[in-house]
Amino acid sequence: MAMALRCFRHLPSLLYRSSFTTIRGLPQAPAGCPALLLDGCRQCVHQMLLTRQLATKKAKGKGQSQARVNISAALVEDIINLEETNEDMQAVVEALKEDFSRNLSVRTSPGALDHIIVMTKDGKFPLNQLGQISQKSPQLIIVNMTNFPESTAAAMKAIRESGMNLNPEVDGTIIRVPIPKVTREHRESLAKLAKQSTNKSKEALRNVRSKSINQVKKFKNKVSEDTIWLLEKQIQQMVDSAAAEMDKLLAAKTKELLG
């Protein structure tokens, strides 16, 4: 028993010098340590080193998933409302979905023009609140600005700059919007707009993250560093999840647009 204890007292030094074992081999047996016991020590050391190396490679490996944090929102409600943060992020995702559905379609419909924002001298208004939108033919949409004739020019500008590849023409208070032919160039233009919209949404997502992280850091002198770190990791996980959902939406929309 005494010999065994003497041997295991040297185990930390063996581990400390473990980084050299692959080149120089394991250290020799301490004085008085039986060969059989040393063999056992070496097996333990090899096993521990192998486990450590595999764990390190897994953690550093590209594309490897890391352990997820799942903090109870109730436990940190005095620091930050995680449920509200998640709702804000999901709202950004839903806004992107709505943008894809409303504004990025191969076939332009009257409904696609409804929510184009028009800047007037009285403020910003959706186009459908200023004019009556109807489809004259499969190739032509009409916007009647009779009720707000003074906003006709602003409506024209908003339609032209909507990113929908539309070139409106005006006739008094009537705006004619020819529907572009579905060409390969048009499809690629829409796909590019989808990418731009996704990037803008990701920027909005990062803004939510920054706001949440700043809220957490206000408590760095009141709670432990571990708590701050875990909350930041939880928030980042939420961002990553929302961004991944956006990437899936973009991939599906791009496939739809490019046919």
Order of alpha helices (4+ residues) and beta strands (2+ residues): alpha-alpha-alpha-alpha-alpha-beta-beta-alpha-beta-beta-alpha-beta-beta-alpha-alpha
